[in-house]
Amino acid sequence: MENILAAKAISKSYGPVNVLKNIDLDIKAGEVLSIVGPSGAGKSTLLHILGTLDEADSGQLFLNGKDLLRIGSSKIAELRNRHFGFIFQFHNLLPEFNAIENVSMPALIAGKPRQVVNNRASELLGLLGLSARLNHKPSELSGGEQQRVAVARALINEPQLVLADEPSGNLDTRSAEDLHKMFFQLRDELGYTFVIVTHNDQLAKMSDRIVTLKDGLIASS
C-alpha cells in the first residue's frame, strides 16, 4: 500500500513540557490505524498535527509527497477541508441545524452546489442507517445517532484520510461496537483510511496496525 501521509521528526512542546519528541509515522492508504497509550502521552496532539489542526514546533509532514508545513495557512485550510475528515468524541454538531445541514457544512464551505451536497448528505446518512432521521436536530438523536451524523460529515468531501479522536469514548457499549464495525465497513467497501486515537482495547485490536505512544515517543508500532 502507498503512503498517504508521512510525519518526519515531529516535535511539539507546551512550555517546558515536551509532548512529542521526533515522531516518525507513515499512514498507508486503506488502513485502519489506532494510536493508543496512557493519558498525556501526546496522542491527541499528534492526531491534531497530522490533520493540520495544530502546528509542530519542528519536523515535516507530507501529504501525497507535498510538505504541508511549507504551505501558507489559507492553503492549509483549503487542503484540510478537501483531504481530511474529522470525528471527535463529543460529535461537535451544531445544535440549531438538522442532520442533513450538519453533514453538508464542510462541502458547502468548499463551494459545492447546495443540491448536489444535499443529495450526497442524504446518501451518506442513508448508508449509515439514518434515512429516517435526516431532518432531526442533534437534541432529537441518540448519542450513537449523533456520532453517525458526525461520521457522515467527515465523509462528505470524500477525504483521503479520516482522523478520529476517541470517537466511541462518549458512547454506550452497543453503540461503540456498532461504530467500530462501521469504520471497517467503510474501509472495506469504500476504501477510506482511518487514524483513530482510542482508549478502547476492542477497537485497537480490530485495527490493521497499533501505534503506542508513551512519554511523547512511539513505544511500539
N, C-alpha and C positions, 0 to 999 in steps of 0.2 A: 504494500500500500504506500502511496505517496504521502509526503508530509504536507499538511495544510499550513500549520503554524509551528514555528520554531523559536524558542526562547533561549538566548545565549547569555550566560553570565549575568543574570538578572539579580540586582541587589536593591533593597529598599530599607530605609531606616525612618523611624519616627523619633526625633530627638536622639537620645543616647541608645535607643533600642534598635538593634539590627534585626529586622523582621524577616528579611530574605537575604541569603548570602550566596551569591554566584550560582544561581539556579540555571541549570540546562534542562530543557524539556522539549521534546518533539511530539506533536499531535498528528496522528495519521488519519487520512480520510476514511470514514466509515467505521471508526472505532468508538466504543463507549469506554471512557477512561474515568476512573474515580480517584479523587485526591482525598486522602484520609490523614488522620493524625490528631494529636491532642489539641485542645483549645489553646489558642495563642501560638500555634506552630507556624502561622503565616498562610494558611490555606486560602482564606477569602481574599487576602491581599494579593496572592499570586493569581487567583482567578480574575480579579479586577484588572490587574496589569495585562494578563493575556487578552482580555476583552477591551483594552484601551480605555477603561473607565478610570484608571489611575495610572500615574506615570512612575516608571522605575527611576531610581537615582542613577543607575548605570546599567549597561548591558545593551543587548539588541533583541528586537522582536520582529520576526519575519513572517509575513502572510503571503503565501504564494511566491516566496522569494523576495518580496519587497520589504525593506526595513521601515517599519511603522514609526519608529522613534525619530525618523528624519523627515516626517511629513508634518505640515502645519496643522494646527488644531481644527480649522474649518474642514480640511480634507479628511482628517481623522474622524470627525463626527459623521461625515457622509459615508465614509468607508465602514464605520461601525454599524450604521443603520442598514447598510446593504449586505454585509458579510457575517454579522453576528446576531444571534438571538439570545435573549437573557430570560432566565427564570429565577425568581427569588423565593425565599422561604415564606414571606408574607404576601405573596401574589402581586402587590403594588398595582392593583386595579383601581381605576378612577371610579369612585362611588356613584357619581351622577350619570354615568354612561352605562348602557346595557352591554351585553356580551359582544355583539357584533361591533359596536362602536369601540369598545376597549381593544378588541383584536385588530381593528382596522388602523389604529393610530400610527404605528410605525410605517405602514405603507402610504398613508396619506401624507405623512411628513416627507416621505421620499418623492412625493409629487405624482403618484399613480392615480389614474382616473377613479373617482369615487365608486361608480357602478362596478367596475372591474374588481376593486378592492372589496366591496360588499359581497360580491359573489364568491370571491376567494375565502373571505372570512366565514361565510355560511358553510362553504365546503369543508373547511378545516374543523369547524365546530361540529359538523355532522360526523366527520371522520373520528372525532374524539368522543362521540356519543352524546352530544349536546344539542341535537336537532330541535328538541322541544324547549330549549332554554335560550334561544337566540336573543329574545327581547327582554330577558330578565337582567336586572341590575345585580351587582355583587351581593347586596344585602339579602337578595332573594335566592341565593345559591348556597349550597353546602360548601364546606372547606375544600372537599375534593373537586367539586364542580368549578369553584373559583380557580383552583390550580390548573385545571384543564383549559380554562379560558386563557390563563397565563401562558400555557404551552402553545396554544393556537396563536397567540400574539407573538410569541418568539419565532414562530414558523412563517408568519405572514409574508415576509420578504424572501422566503426560500434561502435562508442563510447557509453559508458553508459550515458554520460551527455554532452549536448551541451550548451556552455556558450556564450551568445551573448551580446556585449556591444554597445548599441544604433544602432542595425542593420538596422533600417529604417531611421536613422537620416539624411542621405545624399540622400534620395530618394524622388521623387515627390509623391503626394498623392496616385495616382493609383498604382504605383509600391510598395509603402509601404503597401497598403491594400492587394495586391497580396502576398507579403512576409509574412504578418501576417497570412493569411489564410493557407499558405504553412506550417508554423510551426505546426499548429493544425492538418493538414492533415498528416504530418509526424509522429506526436504523435499518432493519431488515427489509422493509417494504419500500421506503422512500430514500434510503441512503444517507440519512442525516448522521452527523458526527457530534458526539456529546462529550463534554468535560464537566464532571459533577463533583462538587465538594460535598462530602456527606459524612455523617457520623453513623449512618445506618449500615451495619455489617452485612445485612442481606443484600442490599443494593451493591455494595462494594464487591462482594463475592460473585455477583452476576456479571460484573464488568469484564471487558476484554483485558484490561490492564489496571493495576492499582499502583498509584504513586503515593508513598508515605512520606509526609513532611514531619520533621522533628527539629525544633530549635532553629528554624529557618533554613534547614538543609534537607535535601532529598535523602532519606534514610534507606529507602528501597524503592524499586520500580520494576 
